[in-house]
Each structure stands twice: as C-alpha cells, then as structure tokens.
Amino acid sequence: MSDEIIDEVRMIREAHAEKFNFDLDAIYEDIKRSEEEHIALGAKFIDPPPATPGIPHSAYQKIRFAHYSAKAGSTT
C-alpha cells in the first residue's frame, strides 16, 4: 500500500538529509537555525507537554505501547 503524502514527506526528508551528508548533527543545526529564523519573523513554537514517566502522553504512544502494559498486567 502506498500513500502519496507519506511518499512525498519521505522524499523531502531524504533530500534534506542528503544536503548534509546524512550528518545528524548538521541536520539538527539546520532545523534549529530554521526555527530561529521563523521565530524572528513572528512564528510561535509551542513546547510539547512534559512526559510523565511511565505514562504515554500521546494517543500514538498509548496505542503503540499498549501491548507492553497488557503483558505486564497493567490497565494503563
């Protein structure tokens, strides 16, 4: 199954990483530089809520890690 939006996002991500020779530090620095430029232009970045240890804070994490809780006998 192919999703054209996901394929496009992956293509953009791959092209961006290739610009920096797949160097994660350089990619991170570029993303932070871009964020700073956007902030200077008035964009607002909202920090994610702090995670509570042992409690998934997103619906995705709850679904993704639900089987671990079930195996441990937890109801969370």
All heavy atoms as a GROMACS GRO file, in nm:
protein
  605
    1MET      N    1   0.085  -0.118   0.000
    1MET     CA    2   0.000   0.000   0.000
    1MET      C    3   0.090   0.124   0.000
    1MET      O    4   0.183   0.135   0.078
    1MET     CB    5  -0.090  -0.003   0.123
    1MET     CG    6  -0.177   0.118   0.137
    1MET     SD    7  -0.281   0.103   0.282
    1MET     CE    8  -0.426   0.178   0.219
    2SER      N    9   0.059   0.217  -0.088
    2SER     CA   10   0.138   0.337  -0.100
    2SER      C   11   0.051   0.459  -0.073
    2SER      O   12  -0.062   0.466  -0.118
    2SER     CB   13   0.198   0.345  -0.240
    2SER     OG   14   0.275   0.461  -0.252
    3ASP      N   15   0.106   0.553   0.002
    3ASP     CA   16   0.037   0.679   0.032
    3ASP      C   17   0.122   0.790  -0.025
    3ASP      O   18   0.237   0.809   0.014
    3ASP     CB   19   0.020   0.694   0.183
    3ASP     CG   20  -0.056   0.818   0.221
    3ASP    OD1   21  -0.024   0.927   0.169
    3ASP    OD2   22  -0.147   0.807   0.304
    4GLU      N   23   0.065   0.866  -0.120
    4GLU     CA   24   0.146   0.967  -0.189
    4GLU      C   25   0.194   1.078  -0.097
    4GLU      O   26   0.302   1.133  -0.117
    4GLU     CB   27   0.070   1.025  -0.309
    4GLU     CG   28  -0.057   1.099  -0.274
    4GLU     CD   29  -0.134   1.141  -0.397
    4GLU    OE1   30  -0.174   1.053  -0.474
    4GLU    OE2   31  -0.152   1.263  -0.414
    5ILE      N   32   0.118   1.111   0.007
    5ILE     CA   33   0.162   1.215   0.102
    5ILE      C   34   0.283   1.166   0.181
    5ILE      O   35   0.383   1.236   0.195
    5ILE     CB   36   0.047   1.259   0.194
    5ILE    CG1   37  -0.062   1.328   0.111
    5ILE    CG2   38   0.099   1.351   0.304
    5ILE    CD1   39  -0.188   1.357   0.186
    6ILE      N   40   0.274   1.044   0.231
    6ILE     CA   41   0.386   0.988   0.307
    6ILE      C   42   0.508   0.973   0.217
    6ILE      O   43   0.620   1.005   0.257
    6ILE     CB   44   0.348   0.853   0.371
    6ILE    CG1   45   0.245   0.878   0.482
    6ILE    CG2   46   0.470   0.780   0.425
    6ILE    CD1   47   0.189   0.755   0.545
    7ASP      N   48   0.486   0.929   0.094
    7ASP     CA   49   0.598   0.917   0.000
    7ASP      C   50   0.664   1.052  -0.024
    7ASP      O   51   0.787   1.062  -0.029
    7ASP     CB   52   0.550   0.858  -0.133
    7ASP     CG   53   0.508   0.713  -0.122
    7ASP    OD1   54   0.545   0.648  -0.022
    7ASP    OD2   55   0.436   0.666  -0.212
    8GLU      N   56   0.584   1.158  -0.037
    8GLU     CA   57   0.638   1.291  -0.060
    8GLU      C   58   0.717   1.341   0.062
    8GLU      O   59   0.826   1.396   0.048
    8GLU     CB   60   0.526   1.390  -0.093
    8GLU     CG   61   0.578   1.528  -0.125
    8GLU     CD   62   0.469   1.626  -0.165
    8GLU    OE1   63   0.353   1.584  -0.182
    8GLU    OE2   64   0.501   1.744  -0.177
    9VAL      N   65   0.662   1.319   0.182
    9VAL     CA   66   0.732   1.360   0.304
    9VAL      C   67   0.866   1.288   0.314
    9VAL      O   68   0.969   1.348   0.346
    9VAL     CB   69   0.645   1.334   0.428
    9VAL    CG1   70   0.726   1.350   0.556
    9VAL    CG2   71   0.524   1.426   0.429
   10ARG      N   72   0.866   1.159   0.286
   10ARG     CA   73   0.991   1.082   0.293
   10ARG      C   74   1.092   1.130   0.190
   10ARG      O   75   1.212   1.135   0.216
   10ARG     CB   76   0.961   0.933   0.275
   10ARG     CG   77   0.893   0.874   0.395
   10ARG     CD   78   0.860   0.729   0.376
   10ARG     NE   79   0.802   0.675   0.498
   10ARG     CZ   80   0.729   0.565   0.504
   10ARG    NH1   81   0.707   0.496   0.394
   10ARG    NH2   82   0.679   0.524   0.618
   11MET      N   83   1.044   1.166   0.070
   11MET     CA   84   1.132   1.216  -0.034
   11MET      C   85   1.196   1.349   0.009
   11MET      O   86   1.317   1.370  -0.009
   11MET     CB   87   1.054   1.235  -0.164
   11MET     CG   88   1.138   1.279  -0.282
   11MET     SD   89   1.041   1.300  -0.433
   11MET     CE   90   0.935   1.436  -0.387
   12ILE      N   91   1.116   1.437   0.068
   12ILE     CA   92   1.167   1.566   0.115
   12ILE      C   93   1.268   1.544   0.227
   12ILE      O   94   1.374   1.606   0.230
   12ILE     CB   95   1.050   1.656   0.161
   12ILE    CG1   96   0.967   1.698   0.040
   12ILE    CG2   97   1.102   1.778   0.237
   12ILE    CD1   98   0.833   1.761   0.076
   13ARG      N   99   1.234   1.455   0.321
   13ARG     CA  100   1.326   1.426   0.432
   13ARG      C  101   1.458   1.370   0.380
   13ARG      O  102   1.566   1.409   0.425
   13ARG     CB  103   1.259   1.327   0.528
   13ARG     CG  104   1.346   1.293   0.649
   13ARG     CD  105   1.287   1.183   0.732
   13ARG     NE  106   1.281   1.062   0.653
   13ARG     CZ  107   1.204   0.958   0.682
   13ARG    NH1  108   1.126   0.960   0.787
   13ARG    NH2  109   1.204   0.851   0.605
   14GLU      N  110   1.450   1.280   0.285
   14GLU     CA  111   1.571   1.219   0.228
   14GLU      C  112   1.657   1.325   0.158
   14GLU      O  113   1.779   1.329   0.175
   14GLU     CB  114   1.531   1.109   0.129
   14GLU     CG  115   1.647   1.036   0.066
   14GLU     CD  116   1.709   0.931   0.156
   14GLU    OE1  117   1.651   0.898   0.260
   14GLU    OE2  118   1.818   0.883   0.120
   15ALA      N  119   1.593   1.413   0.081
   15ALA     CA  120   1.666   1.518   0.010
   15ALA      C  121   1.732   1.614   0.110
   15ALA      O  122   1.847   1.657   0.089
   15ALA     CB  123   1.573   1.595  -0.083
   16HIS      N  124   1.663   1.646   0.218
   16HIS     CA  125   1.719   1.736   0.320
   16HIS      C  126   1.840   1.670   0.386
   16HIS      O  127   1.945   1.733   0.402
   16HIS     CB  128   1.612   1.771   0.424
   16HIS     CG  129   1.659   1.865   0.528
   16HIS    ND1  130   1.684   1.824   0.657
   16HIS    CD2  131   1.685   1.998   0.524
   16HIS    CE1  132   1.725   1.929   0.727
   16HIS    NE2  133   1.727   2.036   0.649
   17ALA      N  134   1.826   1.543   0.422
   17ALA     CA  135   1.937   1.472   0.487
   17ALA      C  136   2.057   1.461   0.393
   17ALA      O  137   2.172   1.475   0.436
   17ALA     CB  138   1.890   1.333   0.530
   18GLU      N  139   2.029   1.441   0.266
   18GLU     CA  140   2.138   1.427   0.168
   18GLU      C  141   2.219   1.557   0.157
   18GLU      O  142   2.340   1.553   0.139
   18GLU     CB  143   2.080   1.388   0.033
   18GLU     CG  144   2.182   1.347  -0.068
   18GLU     CD  145   2.120   1.293  -0.196
   18GLU    OE1  146   1.996   1.289  -0.207
   18GLU    OE2  147   2.199   1.256  -0.284
   19LYS      N  148   2.152   1.673   0.171
   19LYS     CA  149   2.222   1.802   0.166
   19LYS      C  150   2.331   1.811   0.272
   19LYS      O  151   2.429   1.882   0.257
   19LYS     CB  152   2.125   1.918   0.189
   19LYS     CG  153   2.034   1.947   0.075
   19LYS     CD  154   1.946   2.066   0.112
   19LYS     CE  155   1.838   2.089   0.011
   19LYS     NZ  156   1.748   2.199   0.050
   20PHE      N  157   2.311   1.739   0.382
   20PHE     CA  158   2.404   1.744   0.495
   20PHE      C  159   2.482   1.614   0.510
   20PHE      O  160   2.534   1.583   0.616
   20PHE     CB  161   2.328   1.778   0.623
   20PHE     CG  162   2.263   1.913   0.617
   20PHE    CD1  163   2.130   1.925   0.581
   20PHE    CD2  164   2.336   2.028   0.642
   20PHE    CE1  165   2.070   2.049   0.572
   20PHE    CE2  166   2.277   2.153   0.632
   20PHE     CZ  167   2.143   2.163   0.597
   21ASN      N  168   2.490   1.537   0.401
   21ASN     CA  169   2.566   1.411   0.403
   21ASN      C  170   2.517   1.316   0.512
   21ASN      O  171   2.594   1.242   0.570
   21ASN     CB  172   2.714   1.439   0.420
   21ASN     CG  173   2.796   1.393   0.304
   21ASN    OD1  174   2.742   1.342   0.207
   21ASN    ND2  175   2.926   1.412   0.315
   22PHE      N  176   2.389   1.325   0.544
   22PHE     CA  177   2.324   1.241   0.645
   22PHE      C  178   2.389   1.255   0.783
   22PHE      O  179   2.382   1.166   0.865
   22PHE     CB  180   2.322   1.094   0.600
   22PHE     CG  181   2.247   1.075   0.471
   22PHE    CD1  182   2.313   1.079   0.348
   22PHE    CD2  183   2.110   1.056   0.471
   22PHE    CE1  184   2.243   1.063   0.229
   22PHE    CE2  185   2.040   1.041   0.352
   22PHE     CZ  186   2.106   1.044   0.231
   23ASP      N  187   2.450   1.372   0.806
   23ASP     CA  188   2.512   1.403   0.936
   23ASP      C  189   2.403   1.458   1.029
   23ASP      O  190   2.353   1.568   1.009
   23ASP     CB  191   2.623   1.507   0.915
   23ASP     CG  192   2.690   1.551   1.045
   23ASP    OD1  193   2.641   1.517   1.155
   23ASP    OD2  194   2.792   1.621   1.035
   24LEU      N  195   2.366   1.380   1.129
   24LEU     CA  196   2.256   1.417   1.218
   24LEU      C  197   2.281   1.549   1.291
   24LEU      O  198   2.188   1.627   1.312
   24LEU     CB  199   2.225   1.306   1.318
   24LEU     CG  200   2.168   1.178   1.258
   24LEU    CD1  201   2.144   1.074   1.367
   24LEU    CD2  202   2.039   1.206   1.182
   25ASP      N  203   2.405   1.573   1.331
   25ASP     CA  204   2.436   1.700   1.399
   25ASP      C  205   2.412   1.818   1.306
   25ASP      O  206   2.354   1.920   1.347
   25ASP     CB  207   2.580   1.701   1.450
   25ASP     CG  208   2.602   1.604   1.566
   25ASP    OD1  209   2.507   1.583   1.645
   25ASP    OD2  210   2.712   1.550   1.576
   26ALA      N  211   2.454   1.806   1.181
   26ALA     CA  212   2.435   1.914   1.085
   26ALA      C  213   2.286   1.933   1.053
   26ALA      O  214   2.239   2.047   1.041
   26ALA     CB  215   2.513   1.885   0.957
   27ILE      N  216   2.213   1.824   1.042
   27ILE     CA  217   2.069   1.833   1.016
   27ILE      C  218   2.000   1.903   1.133
   27ILE      O  219   1.917   1.993   1.113
   27ILE     CB  220   2.009   1.692   0.994
   27ILE    CG1  221   2.063   1.632   0.864
   27ILE    CG2  222   1.856   1.698   0.992
   27ILE    CD1  223   2.035   1.484   0.847
   28TYR      N  224   2.035   1.866   1.254
   28TYR     CA  225   1.977   1.928   1.374
   28TYR      C  226   2.007   2.078   1.376
   28TYR      O  227   1.918   2.159   1.401
   28TYR     CB  228   2.032   1.860   1.499
   28TYR     CG  229   1.989   1.927   1.627
   28TYR    CD1  230   1.864   1.901   1.681
   28TYR    CD2  231   2.072   2.016   1.693
   28TYR    CE1  232   1.822   1.963   1.798
   28TYR    CE2  233   2.032   2.079   1.810
   28TYR     CZ  234   1.907   2.051   1.862
   28TYR     OH  235   1.867   2.114   1.977
   29GLU      N  236   2.131   2.115   1.349
   29GLU     CA  237   2.168   2.256   1.348
   29GLU      C  238   2.088   2.334   1.244
   29GLU      O  239   2.047   2.447   1.267
   29GLU     CB  240   2.319   2.273   1.325
   29GLU     CG  241   2.404   2.230   1.442
   29GLU     CD  242   2.373   2.307   1.570
   29GLU    OE1  243   2.349   2.430   1.563
   29GLU    OE2  244   2.371   2.244   1.676
   30ASP      N  245   2.067   2.272   1.128
   30ASP     CA  246   1.988   2.338   1.024
   30ASP      C  247   1.844   2.358   1.068
   30ASP      O  248   1.784   2.464   1.045
   30ASP     CB  249   1.993   2.258   0.894
   30ASP     CG  250   1.917   2.326   0.782
   30ASP    OD1  251   1.955   2.439   0.746
   30ASP    OD2  252   1.819   2.267   0.733
   31ILE      N  253   1.787   2.258   1.132
   31ILE     CA  254   1.649   2.270   1.180
   31ILE      C  255   1.639   2.379   1.286
   31ILE      O  256   1.546   2.461   1.284
   31ILE     CB  257   1.599   2.134   1.235
   31ILE    CG1  258   1.582   2.035   1.119
   31ILE    CG2  259   1.469   2.150   1.312
   31ILE    CD1  260   1.559   1.892   1.162
   32LYS      N  261   1.734   2.383   1.378
   32LYS     CA  262   1.733   2.487   1.483
   32LYS      C  263   1.752   2.625   1.422
   32LYS      O  264   1.686   2.722   1.463
   32LYS     CB  265   1.840   2.460   1.589
   32LYS     CG  266   1.820   2.332   1.667
   32LYS     CD  267   1.681   2.319   1.725
   32LYS     CE  268   1.663   2.401   1.849
   32LYS     NZ  269   1.531   2.387   1.912
   33ARG      N  270   1.838   2.639   1.322
   33ARG     CA  271   1.858   2.766   1.254
   33ARG      C  272   1.728   2.810   1.187
   33ARG      O  273   1.687   2.926   1.198
   33ARG     CB  274   1.969   2.754   1.150
   33ARG     CG  275   1.997   2.885   1.074
   33ARG     CD  276   2.077   2.862   0.947
   33ARG     NE  277   2.024   2.757   0.860
   33ARG     CZ  278   1.914   2.768   0.784
   33ARG    NH1  279   1.845   2.880   0.783
   33ARG    NH2  280   1.875   2.668   0.707
   34SER      N  281   1.661   2.716   1.122
   34SER     CA  282   1.535   2.747   1.056
   34SER      C  283   1.429   2.790   1.157
   34SER      O  284   1.353   2.885   1.133
   34SER     CB  285   1.486   2.624   0.978
   34SER     OG  286   1.362   2.649   0.919
   35GLU      N  287   1.424   2.722   1.271
   35GLU     CA  288   1.330   2.762   1.378
   35GLU      C  289   1.357   2.904   1.423
   35GLU      O  290   1.264   2.983   1.440
   35GLU     CB  291   1.342   2.668   1.498
   35GLU     CG  292   1.277   2.534   1.478
   35GLU     CD  293   1.291   2.444   1.600
   35GLU    OE1  294   1.345   2.489   1.705
   35GLU    OE2  295   1.249   2.328   1.592
   36GLU      N  296   1.484   2.938   1.444
   36GLU     CA  297   1.520   3.073   1.489
   36GLU      C  298   1.477   3.178   1.386
   36GLU      O  299   1.429   3.284   1.422
   36GLU     CB  300   1.670   3.082   1.518
   36GLU     CG  301   1.713   3.003   1.640
   36GLU     CD  302   1.643   3.046   1.768
   36GLU    OE1  303   1.623   3.167   1.789
   36GLU    OE2  304   1.608   2.958   1.847
   37GLU      N  305   1.496   3.146   1.257
   37GLU     CA  306   1.453   3.239   1.153
   37GLU      C  307   1.302   3.260   1.157
   37GLU      O  308   1.254   3.373   1.144
   37GLU     CB  309   1.494   3.187   1.015
   37GLU     CG  310   1.642   3.196   0.987
   37GLU     CD  311   1.680   3.134   0.854
   37GLU    OE1  312   1.590   3.092   0.776
   37GLU    OE2  313   1.801   3.129   0.825
   38HIS      N  314   1.228   3.152   1.175
   38HIS     CA  315   1.082   3.163   1.181
   38HIS      C  316   1.037   3.241   1.305
   38HIS      O  317   0.944   3.320   1.299
   38HIS     CB  318   1.017   3.024   1.178
   38HIS     CG  319   1.015   2.964   1.041
   38HIS    ND1  320   1.121   2.894   0.990
   38HIS    CD2  321   0.920   2.965   0.945
   38HIS    CE1  322   1.091   2.853   0.868
   38HIS    NE2  323   0.970   2.895   0.838
   39ILE      N  324   1.104   3.217   1.416
   39ILE     CA  325   1.071   3.291   1.539
   39ILE      C  326   1.098   3.439   1.518
   39ILE      O  327   1.017   3.524   1.560
   39ILE     CB  328   1.150   3.234   1.659
   39ILE    CG1  329   1.095   3.096   1.696
   39ILE    CG2  330   1.145   3.329   1.779
   39ILE    CD1  331   1.181   3.019   1.794
   40ALA      N  332   1.208   3.473   1.453
   40ALA     CA  333   1.240   3.614   1.426
   40ALA      C  334   1.134   3.680   1.338
   40ALA      O  335   1.110   3.799   1.348
   40ALA     CB  336   1.377   3.624   1.360
   41LEU      N  337   1.067   3.599   1.256
   41LEU     CA  338   0.961   3.651   1.170
   41LEU      C  339   0.824   3.651   1.239
   41LEU      O  340   0.725   3.689   1.178
   41LEU     CB  341   0.954   3.569   1.040
   41LEU     CG  342   1.075   3.580   0.949
   41LEU    CD1  343   1.065   3.481   0.835
   41LEU    CD2  344   1.088   3.722   0.895
   42GLY      N  345   0.821   3.605   1.365
   42GLY     CA  346   0.697   3.610   1.442
   42GLY      C  347   0.627   3.476   1.462
   42GLY      O  348   0.520   3.473   1.524
   43ALA      N  349   0.682   3.368   1.412
   43ALA     CA  350   0.619   3.237   1.432
   43ALA      C  351   0.634   3.196   1.578
   43ALA      O  352   0.732   3.232   1.645
   43ALA     CB  353   0.683   3.133   1.342
   44LYS      N  354   0.537   3.124   1.627
   44LYS     CA  355   0.541   3.075   1.764
   44LYS      C  356   0.559   2.923   1.763
   44LYS      O  357   0.491   2.853   1.689
   44LYS     CB  358   0.414   3.112   1.838
   44LYS     CG  359   0.396   3.262   1.850
   44LYS     CD  360   0.285   3.295   1.947
   44LYS     CE  361   0.254   3.440   1.958
   44LYS     NZ  362   0.357   3.536   1.946
   45PHE      N  363   0.650   2.875   1.844
   45PHE     CA  364   0.671   2.732   1.860
   45PHE      C  365   0.624   2.694   1.999
   45PHE      O  366   0.663   2.758   2.097
   45PHE     CB  367   0.819   2.696   1.841
   45PHE     CG  368   0.862   2.697   1.697
   45PHE    CD1  369   0.892   2.816   1.633
   45PHE    CD2  370   0.872   2.580   1.626
   45PHE    CE1  371   0.930   2.819   1.501
   45PHE    CE2  372   0.911   2.581   1.492
   45PHE     CZ  373   0.941   2.701   1.430
   46ILE      N  374   0.542   2.594   2.008
   46ILE     CA  375   0.487   2.551   2.136
   46ILE      C  376   0.559   2.424   2.179
   46ILE      O  377   0.565   2.326   2.103
   46ILE     CB  378   0.336   2.525   2.124
   46ILE    CG1  379   0.266   2.653   2.080
   46ILE    CG2  380   0.279   2.474   2.255
   46ILE    CD1  381   0.122   2.635   2.042
   47ASP      N  382   0.613   2.424   2.300
   47ASP     CA  383   0.680   2.306   2.352
   47ASP      C  384   0.576   2.199   2.382
   47ASP      O  385   0.466   2.229   2.428
   47ASP     CB  386   0.756   2.339   2.480
   47ASP     CG  387   0.877   2.427   2.455
   47ASP    OD1  388   0.935   2.416   2.345
   47ASP    OD2  389   0.913   2.505   2.545
   48PRO      N  390   0.611   2.072   2.357
   48PRO     CA  391   0.518   1.965   2.391
   48PRO      C  392   0.505   1.956   2.543
   48PRO      O  393   0.595   1.997   2.617
   48PRO     CB  394   0.585   1.840   2.334
   48PRO     CG  395   0.728   1.875   2.325
   48PRO     CD  396   0.735   2.023   2.302
   49PRO      N  397   0.392   1.903   2.592
   49PRO     CA  398   0.378   1.889   2.736
   49PRO      C  399   0.483   1.792   2.790
   49PRO      O  400   0.524   1.700   2.719
   49PRO     CB  401   0.237   1.833   2.754
   49PRO     CG  402   0.203   1.771   2.623
   49PRO     CD  403   0.279   1.848   2.519
   50PRO      N  404   0.526   1.813   2.914
   50PRO     CA  405   0.625   1.721   2.970
   50PRO      C  406   0.566   1.581   2.984
   50PRO      O  407   0.448   1.566   3.016
   50PRO     CB  408   0.659   1.782   3.106
   50PRO     CG  409   0.543   1.868   3.139
   50PRO     CD  410   0.485   1.915   3.009
   51ALA      N  411   0.647   1.483   2.959
   51ALA     CA  412   0.602   1.345   2.971
   51ALA      C  413   0.609   1.302   3.117
   51ALA      O  414   0.703   1.335   3.188
   51ALA     CB  415   0.688   1.253   2.886
   52THR      N  416   0.508   1.231   3.161
   52THR     CA  417   0.509   1.174   3.294
   52THR      C  418   0.572   1.036   3.282
   52THR      O  419   0.529   0.955   3.199
   52THR     CB  420   0.365   1.160   3.347
   52THR    OG1  421   0.303   1.288   3.342
   52THR    CG2  422   0.364   1.108   3.489
   53PRO      N  423   0.676   1.008   3.360
   53PRO     CA  424   0.743   0.878   3.347
   53PRO      C  425   0.644   0.762   3.358
   53PRO      O  426   0.561   0.758   3.448
   53PRO     CB  427   0.841   0.877   3.465
   53PRO     CG  428   0.864   1.021   3.496
   53PRO     CD  429   0.734   1.091   3.464
   54GLY      N  430   0.652   0.673   3.261
   54GLY     CA  431   0.568   0.554   3.263
   54GLY      C  432   0.429   0.574   3.206
   54GLY      O  433   0.354   0.479   3.191
   55ILE      N  434   0.394   0.698   3.174
   55ILE     CA  435   0.261   0.725   3.119
   55ILE      C  436   0.277   0.788   2.981
   55ILE      O  437   0.328   0.899   2.970
   55ILE     CB  438   0.180   0.818   3.210
   55ILE    CG1  439   0.162   0.755   3.348
   55ILE    CG2  440   0.044   0.849   3.148
   55ILE    CD1  441   0.094   0.846   3.449
   56PRO      N  442   0.234   0.716   2.876
   56PRO     CA  443   0.245   0.774   2.742
   56PRO      C  444   0.162   0.902   2.734
   56PRO      O  445   0.052   0.909   2.786
   56PRO     CB  446   0.187   0.666   2.651
   56PRO     CG  447   0.184   0.542   2.733
   56PRO     CD  448   0.176   0.585   2.876
   57HIS      N  449   0.215   1.007   2.670
   57HIS     CA  450   0.143   1.134   2.664
   57HIS      C  451   0.081   1.163   2.528
   57HIS      O  452   0.029   1.270   2.507
   57HIS     CB  453   0.232   1.250   2.709
   57HIS     CG  454   0.349   1.275   2.619
   57HIS    ND1  455   0.467   1.206   2.630
   57HIS    CD2  456   0.366   1.359   2.515
   57HIS    CE1  457   0.551   1.248   2.538
   57HIS    NE2  458   0.492   1.340   2.467
   58SER      N  459   0.085   1.068   2.439
   58SER     CA  460   0.018   1.090   2.311
   58SER      C  461  -0.066   0.968   2.279
   58SER      O  462  -0.040   0.857   2.326
   58SER     CB  463   0.118   1.114   2.199
   58SER     OG  464   0.181   0.993   2.163
   59ALA      N  465  -0.168   0.989   2.198
   59ALA     CA  466  -0.254   0.878   2.157
   59ALA      C  467  -0.171   0.772   2.085
   59ALA      O  468  -0.191   0.653   2.104
   59ALA     CB  469  -0.367   0.929   2.069
   60TYR      N  470  -0.077   0.816   2.002
   60TYR     CA  471   0.008   0.722   1.929
   60TYR      C  472   0.087   0.635   2.026
   60TYR      O  473   0.093   0.514   2.010
   60TYR     CB  474   0.103   0.797   1.836
   60TYR     CG  475   0.203   0.706   1.768
   60TYR    CD1  476   0.163   0.618   1.668
   60TYR    CD2  477   0.336   0.703   1.806
   60TYR    CE1  478   0.252   0.533   1.607
   60TYR    CE2  479   0.427   0.619   1.745
   60TYR     CZ  480   0.384   0.535   1.645
   60TYR     OH  481   0.473   0.449   1.585
   61GLN      N  482   0.147   0.696   2.128
   61GLN     CA  483   0.225   0.618   2.223
   61GLN      C  484   0.135   0.521   2.299
   61GLN      O  485   0.174   0.409   2.327
   61GLN     CB  486   0.297   0.710   2.321
   61GLN     CG  487   0.415   0.781   2.260
   61GLN     CD  488   0.480   0.876   2.357
   61GLN    OE1  489   0.410   0.945   2.431
   61GLN    NE2  490   0.610   0.880   2.357
   62LYS      N  491   0.014   0.566   2.335
   62LYS     CA  492  -0.078   0.478   2.407
   62LYS      C  493  -0.109   0.354   2.324
   62LYS      O  494  -0.114   0.244   2.375
   62LYS     CB  495  -0.206   0.553   2.442
   62LYS     CG  496  -0.185   0.656   2.551
   62LYS     CD  497  -0.313   0.733   2.577
   62LYS     CE  498  -0.287   0.843   2.677
   62LYS     NZ  499  -0.402   0.929   2.698
   63ILE      N  500  -0.131   0.375   2.195
   63ILE     CA  501  -0.162   0.262   2.107
   63ILE      C  502  -0.038   0.178   2.084
   63ILE      O  503  -0.041   0.056   2.094
   63ILE     CB  504  -0.216   0.313   1.971
   63ILE    CG1  505  -0.352   0.378   1.992
   63ILE    CG2  506  -0.226   0.199   1.871
   63ILE    CD1  507  -0.400   0.457   1.872
   64ARG      N  508   0.074   0.244   2.056
   64ARG     CA  509   0.197   0.173   2.021
   64ARG      C  510   0.246   0.086   2.135
   64ARG      O  511   0.296  -0.024   2.115
   64ARG     CB  512   0.304   0.274   1.982
   64ARG     CG  513   0.433   0.209   1.939
   64ARG     CD  514   0.528   0.312   1.882
   64ARG     NE  515   0.651   0.246   1.842
   64ARG     CZ  516   0.769   0.303   1.848
   64ARG    NH1  517   0.781   0.426   1.890
   64ARG    NH2  518   0.877   0.238   1.811
   65PHE      N  519   0.237   0.137   2.258
   65PHE     CA  520   0.294   0.065   2.370
   65PHE      C  521   0.189  -0.007   2.454
   65PHE      O  522   0.220  -0.059   2.560
   65PHE     CB  523   0.376   0.161   2.458
   65PHE     CG  524   0.493   0.220   2.383
   65PHE    CD1  525   0.496   0.354   2.351
   65PHE    CD2  526   0.598   0.140   2.343
   65PHE    CE1  527   0.602   0.409   2.280
   65PHE    CE2  528   0.705   0.193   2.272
   65PHE     CZ  529   0.707   0.328   2.241
   66ALA      N  530   0.065  -0.014   2.407
   66ALA     CA  531  -0.042  -0.077   2.484
   66ALA      C  532  -0.013  -0.224   2.511
   66ALA      O  533  -0.042  -0.275   2.619
   66ALA     CB  534  -0.175  -0.062   2.410
   67HIS      N  535   0.047  -0.293   2.416
   67HIS     CA  536   0.073  -0.436   2.435
   67HIS      C  537   0.174  -0.460   2.547
   67HIS      O  538   0.170  -0.563   2.613
   67HIS     CB  539   0.115  -0.503   2.305
   67HIS     CG  540   0.248  -0.459   2.254
   67HIS    ND1  541   0.266  -0.338   2.189
   67HIS    CD2  542   0.369  -0.518   2.259
   67HIS    CE1  543   0.394  -0.328   2.156
   67HIS    NE2  544   0.458  -0.434   2.196
   68TYR      N  545   0.264  -0.367   2.572
   68TYR     CA  546   0.359  -0.384   2.681
   68TYR      C  547   0.287  -0.379   2.815
   68TYR      O  548   0.312  -0.457   2.904
   68TYR     CB  549   0.469  -0.276   2.678
   68TYR     CG  550   0.562  -0.290   2.560
   68TYR    CD1  551   0.571  -0.189   2.466
   68TYR    CD2  552   0.640  -0.404   2.542
   68TYR    CE1  553   0.655  -0.201   2.357
   68TYR    CE2  554   0.724  -0.416   2.434
   68TYR     CZ  555   0.731  -0.315   2.340
   68TYR     OH  556   0.815  -0.326   2.235
   69SER      N  557   0.194  -0.284   2.829
   69SER     CA  558   0.118  -0.271   2.952
   69SER      C  559   0.032  -0.395   2.975
   69SER      O  560   0.017  -0.444   3.085
   69SER     CB  561   0.029  -0.146   2.949
   69SER     OG  562   0.109  -0.032   2.942
   70ALA      N  563  -0.028  -0.445   2.866
   70ALA     CA  564  -0.114  -0.563   2.876
   70ALA      C  565  -0.034  -0.684   2.922
   70ALA      O  566  -0.079  -0.763   3.004
   70ALA     CB  567  -0.182  -0.590   2.743
   71LYS      N  568   0.088  -0.698   2.871
   71LYS     CA  569   0.173  -0.811   2.911
   71LYS      C  570   0.213  -0.802   3.057
   71LYS      O  571   0.227  -0.900   3.125
   71LYS     CB  572   0.298  -0.817   2.824
   71LYS     CG  573   0.273  -0.864   2.684
   71LYS     CD  574   0.401  -0.867   2.606
   71LYS     CE  575   0.377  -0.911   2.463
   71LYS     NZ  576   0.498  -0.911   2.385
   72ALA      N  577   0.231  -0.678   3.104
   72ALA     CA  578   0.273  -0.659   3.242
   72ALA      C  579   0.156  -0.665   3.339
   72ALA      O  580   0.175  -0.655   3.459
   72ALA     CB  581   0.345  -0.524   3.255
   73GLY      N  582   0.035  -0.678   3.285
   73GLY     CA  583  -0.082  -0.685   3.371
   73GLY      C  584  -0.134  -0.549   3.413
   73GLY      O  585  -0.217  -0.537   3.501
   74SER      N  586  -0.086  -0.443   3.347
   74SER     CA  587  -0.128  -0.308   3.380
   74SER      C  588  -0.253  -0.272   3.302
   74SER      O  589  -0.277  -0.323   3.193
   74SER     CB  590  -0.016  -0.210   3.345
   74SER     OG  591  -0.060  -0.080   3.362
   75THR      N  592  -0.333  -0.182   3.355
   75THR     CA  593  -0.454  -0.138   3.286
   75THR      C  594  -0.437   0.001   3.228
   75THR      O  595  -0.533   0.061   3.184
   75THR     CB  596  -0.576  -0.139   3.382
   75THR    OG1  597  -0.546  -0.055   3.493
   75THR    CG2  598  -0.607  -0.280   3.426
   76THR      N  599  -0.315   0.056   3.228
   76THR     CA  600  -0.294   0.192   3.173
   76THR      C  601  -0.279   0.188   3.024
   76THR      O  602  -0.244   0.094   2.964
   76THR     CB  603  -0.168   0.258   3.234
   76THR    OG1  604  -0.055   0.177   3.210
   76THR    CG2  605  -0.192   0.287   3.379
   0.00000   0.00000   0.00000
